[in-house]
Amino acid sequence: MSTVTIDLCLPEAFRNRILATKRRDWSSWLDELPEIVASCCDRWELRLGEAFDLSWNYVVAAETAGGTPCVLKAEPPVQPDGEGV
């Protein structure tokens, strides 16, 4: 469990797009996304910046503890056969 608390403030259009897919039930992924992002921040000592325009993935500018710019991307899970969105 992460020691960081993250409030992502996901845009409604992003949430609706993820929830509207007929190929998967990704509502649990959306519910878990703040914890997923917080775990990544803990693991890699990231400071988050602004999120990019979101389509199917949560993508946010970030910076390492050493000040190196980077990007964090979290995508909904794919099925075991590797079939994506």
C-alpha angles and dihedrals in degrees: 000000000000125000090208123084115212127192104194100183092208115206113252092234090057093048092047093049092052093045094046096059111117094200098065144017102235098162091106090052090055090049091050096042097095090053092045091052092044090052090052090049090052095045097048099026093240131173111207126227129181123329117242122234101295124225114153099335135055104239123176136171112245143172130218122234087260092056099255112146115236142154128243116209125186118183132188113263119267126219119268090260088064094246107153135191 
